[in-house]
Amino acid sequence: MSLFMKFAKKLNDGMIGIETIILGIITAFLVACIFIEVVCRYFFFISVPWAEELTRYLFIWLTYIGSAYAVYYGQHTEIDVLQQVFDKSKEPIRTGGTKFITYAGIISTFVFQLIFAKIFWDYMMKIFSTVQTSPTMHIPMGLIYLPVFIGTVMAALHCFYMFLVEFTDSEDKKRQLESSDK
């Protein structure tokens, strides 16, 4: 394995570790917020507006960070009809048409993620330039849109790494194929 691939693997593994921790923390906070809201509503007959709002915003974070996480493990929604036609063997080593389709899929996803990240970055900067805040918690609205950008960039980085992995016979490719079959 080349020095660049070792660096890319270490960077990607670090991102996966960070994503895992962030997703775990967000899930714990989501459960706590929903629990607080349910207890307050059904036992004390009061609503906790900040818990409802925080739950919505945490769910947005969970969705977009989770989306990047899913891209790496091949669990993201994809159309793989052509890949199934070309690859009847399900072996870790891909050939011919399947490789082309895999490369085309990864590249098109990568390009889409970059374009979407650029468009959303511009949109997010416009939102940050306003003084608009969320209704209950008064969080700047730019922070609420931030996970869309972060998740998109992380997904693009995972796509780039997956493309590098496709060019090499690495253990990561086998691990990805095994986890996508589950």
TANOR-V213921 format. One record per backbone hydrogen bond with DSSP energy under -1.0 kcal/mol. CO is the residue of the C=O (numbers start at 0). NH is the residue of the N-H. If there is no record, write none. Layout:
BEGIN
CO;NH, CO;NH
END
This chain:
BEGIN
1;5, 2;6, 3;7, 4;8, 5;9, 6;10, 7;11, 8;12, 9;13, 10;14, 11;15, 12;16, 13;17, 14;18, 15;19, 16;20, 17;21, 18;22, 19;23, 20;24, 21;25, 22;26, 23;27, 24;28, 25;29, 26;30, 27;31, 28;32, 29;33, 30;34, 31;35, 32;36, 33;37, 34;38, 35;39, 36;40, 37;41, 38;42, 39;45, 47;51, 48;52, 49;53, 50;54, 51;55, 52;56, 53;57, 54;58, 55;59, 56;60, 57;61, 58;62, 59;63, 60;64, 61;65, 62;66, 63;67, 64;68, 65;69, 66;70, 67;71, 68;72, 69;74, 70;73, 79;83, 80;84, 81;85, 82;86, 94;97, 95;99, 96;100, 97;101, 98;102, 99;103, 100;104, 101;105, 102;106, 103;107, 104;108, 105;109, 106;110, 107;111, 108;112, 109;113, 110;114, 111;115, 112;116, 113;117, 114;118, 115;119, 116;120, 117;121, 118;122, 119;123, 120;124, 121;125, 122;126, 123;127, 124;128, 126;129, 131;140, 138;133, 139;142, 140;144, 141;145, 144;147, 145;149, 146;150, 147;151, 148;152, 149;153, 150;154, 151;155, 152;156, 153;157, 154;158, 155;159, 156;160, 157;161, 158;162, 159;163, 160;164, 161;165, 164;167, 167;169, 169;173, 170;174, 171;175, 172;176, 173;177, 174;178, 175;179
END
